[in-house]
Amino acid sequence: MEETYIDSLDPEKLLQCPYDKNHQIRACRFPYHLIKCRKNHPDVAKKLATCPFNARHQVPRAEISHHISSCDDKSCIEQDVVCQTRNLGQETLAESSWQCPPCDEDWDKDLWEQTSTPFVWGTANYCGNNSPASNIVMEHKSNLASGMRVPKSLPYVLPWKNNGNAQ
């Protein structure tokens, strides 16, 4: 039994495509092949159903209920569900010991202590009163080429949205 389990996980094992019986695909490429082959054979794809426990299992629609009741992957998922419900019951009993760290911030106080002027685009920035360079004007540097300038205001109608209508 252990050999068949290891054999089923072998990435080099050849699997038969459910859409075209002439296709033999390595197990590691099988999911990608299924997607591609499903698109190439839509008539066969309509007759097959996908197993809810393993998307690699493509079964004729008439046999899907039998496959679901006997699927090998069903037991793995059922075990996971049982383990999760057991762990969930244990986790609810344990209380969290996490505590919020103390906060020393006071945003209102910081707002009143601000002495610098607010930032306004296009105006010269002055240093704060507490700075030794309080009387020096910071010059605005532009990255534009010489002879070019930033527009002072935007037009009410953008030329590319004008639709050729002159105003």
C-alpha positions, 0 to 999 in steps of 0.5 A: 500500500505504501508503494502505491501512495509514493507512486501516486506522488511521483511527478514523472508518472504518466497519466492519461488525459480524460479528454483525449485518450491518446495523451499521456502527460507527466503528473507534474504537468497534468493540471496545466494540460487539463486546462488546455485540453478542456478548451480544445475539447468542449464537447467532451468537457460537457460530459465530464464533471470535476471531483470536489476533492481533487480537480485532477479527477474528471469523471463522467457526469453519470458516475460523479456521485459514485466517485464522490462516495469512493474518492481516495482524496475524500478521506484526507479532507475529512481528516483535515476537517475533523482536526480543524474542528478539534483545534477550534474547540481548544483555541476558544478556551485559551485566552489571549495574553496580548496587550496593546502597547502604551501610546505616548502620542498626542496629535492635538498637542503636536498640532498646537505646537507646530510653528511652521507655516503650512505647505502651499505649492508654488510659494516660497517656504520659510524656515521655522522661527526656532531655526537659526536660518529663520530669515533665509528663503528656501528657493524652489528648484524646478526640474523643467528645462530652461525656458519652460515653466509650470502653468499657473492655472489649469484651463477650464477646457482641456484641449484634448477633450475639446472635440475640435470645438473652438470656444 
